[in-house]
């Protein structure tokens, strides 16, 4: 981080000094050298793993840490199953059908904030197909920071302005290649690349914090696609470049060969570190680094939560295990039930470890698994791993 960034963060940082173990604060300070924060609308943005600094959501984030609470700090809601594209890597593929109405979704947002959630992501399907999407974003933003994940479909200048007025925290546009033909082939639709690039410009022109995202397959790393996408983001003035690891779930269910080896994951993590060290272009936020053992590890079911379009509550958007449905039970009860299986953060991606047990050799298993199946699977795979490094100096005793 630059000295100017430290000066902007310092007041918030010093305000909480002494409330967390010194070892933790020093470790976090050391890790920040691998980030490339941006100043946007008077707030520091490290990346979308963290709320903006300063903000009410960041204060809630710190309060959760100080109190050592098991809280779904980030929760993604699939507000629709519908999408105009047919991407082969879609994590929502094979999920049960359904769509919650406006009143139900607003109630979920309220319940999440009552639980202490600080980042609410809107995903799908394609969330821009929802006519009430601006209303949902607006409901999230008084106490939490919001992120909207889109292909750019249906986005126009007027909608971008409405998102800005609703204080959308980040608009994230998925791009699968810098090559228009390859991107369009993945989406299954001609012109989808052009729309995605137009969406970047419209988002930035509206003053929104803007990110692009892609699935970091081994092919994209080997053929230089990740580097080219980072350059595309730089040339277009994008603030952040999110890189997800491929996980065999949804439409990729059963494709266990897509899982990166530990060495390949390390290469992605190094890409995060090396790009950010340049201190130019977008902040790279690579899950292979941010969810590594040296950082936050796997927070599925502990600090992360996912609710699908039918209301099923899962540990994360890539782990299709249901612990209840918000249309039938209060979220607090489901979260407490989930805590029996996810009582602490862990090293290693949970879904990577259990993905071969989800489909059990069958094709097109309906997702998510039932509550009974999910609990049984978690019990059969119950094991304690060392705490990820971020938590090592915080949880000297078991989290609440």
ChimeraX attribute file (.defattr): number of C-alpha atoms within 10 A of each C-alpha:
attribute: neighborCount
match mode: 1-to-1
recipient: residues
	/A:1	19
	/A:2	11
	/A:3	8
	/A:4	10
	/A:5	16
	/A:6	14
	/A:7	11
	/A:8	16
	/A:9	15
	/A:10	11
	/A:11	12
	/A:12	16
	/A:13	16
	/A:14	10
	/A:15	9
	/A:16	14
	/A:17	11
	/A:18	10
	/A:19	14
	/A:20	16
	/A:21	14
	/A:22	13
	/A:23	13
	/A:24	16
	/A:25	19
	/A:26	10
	/A:27	14
	/A:28	14
	/A:29	13
	/A:30	11
	/A:31	15
	/A:32	13
	/A:33	14
	/A:34	20
	/A:35	22
	/A:36	27
	/A:37	23
	/A:38	22
	/A:39	16
	/A:40	14
	/A:41	10
	/A:42	11
	/A:43	15
	/A:44	19
	/A:45	23
	/A:46	22
	/A:47	23
	/A:48	23
	/A:49	14
	/A:50	16
	/A:51	26
	/A:52	23
	/A:53	21
	/A:54	17
	/A:55	17
	/A:56	16
	/A:57	25
	/A:58	20
	/A:59	19
	/A:60	19
	/A:61	21
	/A:62	17
	/A:63	15
	/A:64	18
	/A:65	19
	/A:66	15
	/A:67	13
	/A:68	18
	/A:69	17
	/A:70	24
	/A:71	24
	/A:72	26
	/A:73	28
	/A:74	28
	/A:75	26
	/A:76	24
	/A:77	24
	/A:78	27
	/A:79	30
	/A:80	24
	/A:81	21
	/A:82	19
	/A:83	16
	/A:84	14
	/A:85	17
	/A:86	15
	/A:87	19
	/A:88	13
	/A:89	18
	/A:90	19
	/A:91	22
	/A:92	25
	/A:93	20
	/A:94	19
	/A:95	22
	/A:96	17
	/A:97	13
	/A:98	15
	/A:99	17
	/A:100	18
	/A:101	13
	/A:102	16
	/A:103	9
	/A:104	14
	/A:105	21
	/A:106	17
	/A:107	13
	/A:108	20
	/A:109	21
	/A:110	14
	/A:111	16
	/A:112	24
	/A:113	21
	/A:114	12
	/A:115	16
	/A:116	21
	/A:117	27
	/A:118	28
	/A:119	29
	/A:120	26
	/A:121	23
	/A:122	25
	/A:123	25
	/A:124	25
	/A:125	25
	/A:126	23
	/A:127	25
	/A:128	25
	/A:129	19
	/A:130	16
	/A:131	10
	/A:132	13
	/A:133	18
	/A:134	19
	/A:135	15
	/A:136	20
	/A:137	26
	/A:138	17
	/A:139	19
	/A:140	27
	/A:141	20
	/A:142	15
	/A:143	19
	/A:144	29
	/A:145	26
	/A:146	28
	/A:147	23
	/A:148	25
	/A:149	23
	/A:150	26
	/A:151	26
	/A:152	25
	/A:153	18
	/A:154	14
	/A:155	19
	/A:156	14
	/A:157	15
	/A:158	11
	/A:159	17
	/A:160	22
	/A:161	17
	/A:162	16
	/A:163	24
	/A:164	20
	/A:165	14
	/A:166	18
	/A:167	19
	/A:168	21
	/A:169	25
	/A:170	23
	/A:171	25
	/A:172	27
	/A:173	24
	/A:174	20
	/A:175	24
	/A:176	24
	/A:177	21
	/A:178	19
	/A:179	13
	/A:180	18
	/A:181	15
	/A:182	14
	/A:183	22
	/A:184	20
	/A:185	17
	/A:186	19
	/A:187	22
	/A:188	15
	/A:189	15
	/A:190	15
	/A:191	14
	/A:192	22
	/A:193	25
	/A:194	13
	/A:195	16
	/A:196	22
	/A:197	22
	/A:198	15
	/A:199	25
	/A:200	23
	/A:201	16
	/A:202	20
	/A:203	28
	/A:204	18
	/A:205	12
	/A:206	18
	/A:207	16
	/A:208	23
	/A:209	23
	/A:210	26
	/A:211	29
	/A:212	28
	/A:213	24
	/A:214	21
	/A:215	19
	/A:216	22
	/A:217	21
	/A:218	20
	/A:219	10
	/A:220	17
	/A:221	16
	/A:222	10
	/A:223	10
	/A:224	10
	/A:225	20
	/A:226	25
	/A:227	16
	/A:228	16
	/A:229	21
	/A:230	23
	/A:231	16
	/A:232	19
	/A:233	24
	/A:234	17
	/A:235	11
	/A:236	15
	/A:237	16
	/A:238	23
	/A:239	26
	/A:240	28
	/A:241	29
	/A:242	24
	/A:243	23
	/A:244	16
	/A:245	18
	/A:246	22
	/A:247	25
	/A:248	24
	/A:249	28
	/A:250	24
	/A:251	18
	/A:252	20
	/A:253	23
	/A:254	22
	/A:255	14
	/A:256	15
	/A:257	10
	/A:258	14
	/A:259	17
	/A:260	20
	/A:261	11
	/A:262	10
	/A:263	9
	/A:264	15
	/A:265	21
	/A:266	15
	/A:267	17
	/A:268	25
	/A:269	21
	/A:270	16
	/A:271	21
	/A:272	25
	/A:273	20
	/A:274	14
	/A:275	19
	/A:276	21
	/A:277	15
	/A:278	12
	/A:279	16
	/A:280	12
	/A:281	22
	/A:282	28
	/A:283	30
	/A:284	28
	/A:285	26
	/A:286	26
	/A:287	21
	/A:288	26
	/A:289	23
	/A:290	16
	/A:291	19
	/A:292	22
	/A:293	20
	/A:294	16
	/A:295	20
	/A:296	21
	/A:297	25
	/A:298	25
	/A:299	25
	/A:300	24
	/A:301	28
	/A:302	25
	/A:303	22
	/A:304	22
	/A:305	26
	/A:306	28
	/A:307	24
	/A:308	32
	/A:309	25
	/A:310	19
	/A:311	24
	/A:312	28
	/A:313	27
	/A:314	30
	/A:315	28
	/A:316	25
	/A:317	23
	/A:318	21
	/A:319	27
	/A:320	28
	/A:321	27
	/A:322	26
	/A:323	27
	/A:324	23
	/A:325	18
	/A:326	23
	/A:327	14
	/A:328	10
	/A:329	10
	/A:330	13
	/A:331	19
	/A:332	14
	/A:333	13
	/A:334	19
	/A:335	23
	/A:336	14
	/A:337	14
	/A:338	25
	/A:339	17
	/A:340	13
	/A:341	21
	/A:342	20
	/A:343	18
	/A:344	24
	/A:345	24
	/A:346	24
	/A:347	20
	/A:348	17
	/A:349	18
	/A:350	20
	/A:351	21
	/A:352	17
	/A:353	10
	/A:354	14
	/A:355	21
	/A:356	16
	/A:357	12
	/A:358	24
	/A:359	17
	/A:360	10
	/A:361	10
	/A:362	9
	/A:363	10
	/A:364	15
	/A:365	16
	/A:366	16
	/A:367	23
	/A:368	23
	/A:369	22
	/A:370	16
	/A:371	18
	/A:372	12
	/A:373	15
	/A:374	20
	/A:375	19
	/A:376	13
	/A:377	17
	/A:378	17
	/A:379	12
	/A:380	9
	/A:381	14
	/A:382	11
	/A:383	9
	/A:384	11
	/A:385	11
	/A:386	14
	/A:387	21
	/A:388	22
	/A:389	18
	/A:390	21
	/A:391	21
	/A:392	15
	/A:393	16
	/A:394	21
	/A:395	16
	/A:396	10
	/A:397	7
	/A:398	11
	/A:399	16
	/A:400	11
